[in-house]
Amino acid sequence: MLVLITYDVKTNSANGESRLRRVAKLCMDYGQRVQNSVFECLLDPAQLLFVKEKLLRIIDEKEDSLRIYCIGDKYERKIESFGAKQSYDPQKPLVF
């Protein structure tokens, strides 16, 4: 299923900057960055629980925010993309 992960990590301290890097790295391991703090991830239910648990261990719930949107399997019809960044197909291989 397609999952949208968004976050806002307070970076007014070295600890906050470290949390931000750790959150971004974890999201990069499971998805594609589509905006600065927004990732599209194709996850099965077990992966979603794993990623969610790891993210919740990283963030500071008193200072940071995390949102996870489960878009589902039929996401192609639910997403419209406009502007400078081209969209991608998360089920096709990425070529670097």
VEXDREN-2710 file (C-alpha; in Angstrom, 1 decimal):
% VEXDREN-2710
k/r/px/py/pz
1/MET/0.0/0.0/0.0
2/LEU/1.1/3.6/-0.6
3/VAL/1.9/5.4/2.6
4/LEU/2.6/9.1/2.9
5/ILE/5.0/10.0/5.8
6/THR/5.3/13.7/6.7
7/TYR/7.3/15.2/9.6
8/ASP/8.3/18.4/11.2
9/VAL/11.3/18.1/13.5
10/LYS/12.3/21.1/15.6
11/THR/16.0/21.8/14.9
12/ASN/16.9/24.6/17.3
13/SER/19.4/22.2/19.0
14/ALA/22.1/19.7/18.0
15/ASN/19.8/17.0/19.3
16/GLY/17.0/18.2/17.0
17/GLU/19.3/18.3/14.0
18/SER/20.3/14.7/14.8
19/ARG/16.7/13.6/15.0
20/LEU/15.9/15.3/11.7
21/ARG/18.7/13.4/10.0
22/ARG/17.7/10.1/11.5
23/VAL/14.0/10.5/10.5
24/ALA/15.0/11.5/7.0
25/LYS/17.4/8.5/6.6
26/LEU/14.8/6.1/7.9
27/CYS/12.2/7.4/5.4
28/MET/14.8/7.3/2.6
29/ASP/15.4/3.6/3.3
30/TYR/11.7/2.9/2.7
31/GLY/10.4/5.4/0.2
32/GLN/11.0/8.3/-2.2
33/ARG/11.3/11.9/-1.0
34/VAL/8.7/14.0/-2.9
35/GLN/9.2/17.2/-0.9
36/ASN/11.6/18.2/1.9
37/SER/9.8/16.4/4.7
38/VAL/7.4/14.3/2.7
39/PHE/8.0/10.7/1.6
40/GLU/5.9/8.3/-0.5
41/CYS/6.5/4.7/0.7
42/LEU/5.2/1.4/-0.7
43/LEU/4.9/-0.7/2.5
44/ASP/3.1/-3.8/3.5
45/PRO/1.3/-3.8/6.9
46/ALA/4.3/-5.3/8.8
47/GLN/6.7/-2.8/7.3
48/LEU/4.4/0.1/8.2
49/LEU/4.3/-1.0/11.8
50/PHE/8.1/-1.4/11.9
51/VAL/8.7/2.0/10.3
52/LYS/6.1/3.7/12.5
53/GLU/7.6/2.2/15.7
54/LYS/11.1/3.3/14.7
55/LEU/10.0/6.8/13.8
56/LEU/8.2/7.1/17.1
57/ARG/11.4/6.1/18.9
58/ILE/13.3/8.9/17.1
59/ILE/11.1/11.9/17.4
60/ASP/10.4/14.0/20.5
61/GLU/6.7/14.0/20.8
62/LYS/6.8/17.2/22.8
63/GLU/8.6/19.2/20.1
64/ASP/8.2/17.3/16.8
65/SER/5.3/16.1/14.7
66/LEU/4.8/13.1/12.5
67/ARG/1.9/12.3/10.2
68/ILE/1.3/9.0/8.4
69/TYR/-1.4/8.8/5.7
70/CYS/-2.3/5.3/4.4
71/ILE/-3.3/6.0/0.8
72/GLY/-3.9/2.3/0.0
73/ASP/-3.3/0.1/-3.0
74/LYS/-5.3/2.0/-5.7
75/TYR/-3.3/5.2/-5.2
76/GLU/-2.8/5.9/-8.9
77/ARG/-6.2/7.5/-9.1
78/LYS/-5.8/9.4/-5.9
79/ILE/-2.7/11.4/-6.7
80/GLU/-2.3/14.5/-8.9
81/SER/1.0/16.1/-9.3
82/PHE/1.7/19.6/-10.7
83/GLY/4.7/21.8/-11.0
84/ALA/8.4/21.5/-11.4
85/LYS/9.0/18.1/-9.8
86/GLN/8.2/15.2/-12.0
87/SER/6.2/12.4/-10.5
88/TYR/7.5/8.8/-10.5
89/ASP/6.0/5.3/-10.5
90/PRO/6.9/3.8/-7.1
91/GLN/6.5/0.2/-8.5
92/LYS/9.0/0.7/-11.3
93/PRO/12.8/0.5/-10.6
94/LEU/14.6/3.7/-9.9
95/VAL/17.7/4.2/-12.0
96/PHE/20.6/6.2/-10.5
END
